[in-house]
Structures are given as C-alpha cells and as structure tokens.
Amino acid sequence: MSQVERNAKAQKLIDQQKFSEKSISKMADSQIEYYHWLYFDDSVYDYM
C-alpha cells in the first residue's frame, strides 16, 4: 500500500473515532486495510 493510501485510510479511521493516532501509528499496513474494510467498505451481501 502506498503511503498516500495508508494516510487516507488511517485518517478516515481517526475521523470516525475508531482508533487514536497513536494506535494507528503502531499498526501494519494490513491491519489498517482490514479495519478500513471492516468499517467502511460495502459488500454486495450488505444489500441482500
């Protein structure tokens, strides 16, 4: 994941008060992607 993408996803998690900046700074890219997916990405199954 690029630094720009990481920052955008991290900022969205911070803005929604899911995590603090301190906890996000310790996360790996894969963790940030997972939590972003968990909280923000829609699935086709959400609409069934």
N, C-alpha and C positions, 0 to 999 in steps of 0.2 A: 504494500500500500504506500502511496506517495505521502510525503509529509503534509501536503496541502489537503489531501483526502482525510488523513488522520486528524488534522486540526479541525476540519469541518465537522467530522463525526463526533469528536470529543467535545467541541463547543456546543453541539446540539444536545448532547447528554448533560452537559453542565447547565445549559439554559433551562432544560426541563427539570432540573434539580434531582436528577437520578444519581449523580455522583459528584464528588467535590473535585476540584482541580488537582489536589494532592493525590487522591486515589487514582485518578486517570493518568497522572504522570508516571505512575508505577506499573501501569498495565502494558501488556504486549499488544501489538497491532491486532492479533487475532482476537484478543479479549474485547477490544474496542469495537471491532467489526461484529462480534457476536452480540454485544449489548445493544449496538445500534440496530441490528437486525431484529433483536428481540422486542425492542420498544417502538421502532418506527417503521419497519418495512411491512407492507401489506402482503398477504398471501392470498391466492385465489380461494383458499379454503376459508378465509375470513368472511367471504361473501356467500357461502353456501348454507 
